Amino acid sequence: MITDATKFGKIVLLFGLLFFTGMSLQAQNQSESDFEQFKNQFKNDYFSIGGLLQTIGDYQFERVVGENGFSISNARLQVYGEFDQKFGYQLQANFMNSTSLLDANMYYNVAPNFSVKTGLFKAPFSYEYLTGAAAIDFVNRSAVVNQLVPKRQIGFQLQGTMADGKFKYVGGMFNGNGFGPNANDDNKFLYAARISANTGIGDGSDDKFIMGINASYEDSENTTSGAGLLSGIEGDQLLLGADTRVTYHNMMLAGEFMYSTINDNIGMEYNPFGYHITGGYFVTPKTQLLARWDYFDGDFIGTSSESLIGGINIFPTEFSEVQLNYIYPVEQGADFSQILLNLQVAI
């Protein structure tokens, strides 16, 4: 068996190599001309092409599920645009999923600060979930986001801003099937809404304070569908959440909390909940250090977990990123620690 000291030494070595790689990149004068040419040719108001490729390395000292090795987690292609600042559209597919279609929607800007949207897209819930896969802080999203958030849905949404964009409100009605059938399978709907504030702080353009509150409700009569943990249960779910994020100079502090009440049709009640607290610091413009406390209580219908996560993010170029995460499961101990490495290109 590998000793804890040996394991710790390997972890320090991996993090050290990435850290000094990021420091060396700071001293390099790299040209971004190729990327600028790509944007000029393939990105404009009415037609843009984007893509995301992610290769994940996954190693666990004492693995219970799955195998150590590498996998392609995302191979996405996206087409989007907007005509006359009025009508917009988005199509996105992930060729690594059995159901490849991720987004297929269109929207209309009724006024400069109000729009309507319909099709397949992310339900308006949670800052971390609404952040694209290429821009999240760690290799994976937090446990509470992965288990409770309604995810992508087919439906209709209203969206608007106030006070010069500092306040935003979004609300929608959805089938509640997630990646399930293309049509509603139980004649019930999922309702989701989010209100958020986004204000600048300090003198820097990236210094911001963001805060949001989220709510969703669903009544499901089909055990094969439903959002989050409601999938597999006939009943209703009320999900509430709040999130905040502060960026100031090189520092970042974020947190999120979600609480759910699930009532099944035989009279049982469950209250899964979770939260995460995250801090980050850019030691150089291309190297960020991160730490997270990630907690989730599944209340017998979800997988409970508590983890401490350390991370290094390195940005070699404007369109690439390297992420290294060390995940320490608090209850299981160091023997079940996990190392994740993400190598990605996003355009």
Secondary structure, 3 states (H helix, E strand, C coil): CCCHHHHHHHHHHHHHHHHHHHHHHHCCCCCCHHHHHHHHHHECCCCEEEEEEEEEEEEECCCCCCCCEEEEEEEEEEEEEEECCCEEEEEEEECCCCCCEEEEEEEEEEECCEEEEEEEEECCCCHHHHCCCCCCCCCCCCHHHHHHCCCEEEEEEEEEEECCCCEEEEEEEECCCCCCCCCCCCCCCEEEEEEEEEEECCCCCCCEEEEEEEEEEEEECCCCCCCHHHCCCCEEEEEEEEEEEEEECCEEEEEEEEEEEEEECCCCEECCEEEEEEEEEEEECCEEEEEEEEEEECCCCCCCEEEEEEEEEECCCCCEEEEEEEEEECCCCHHHCEEEEEEEEEC
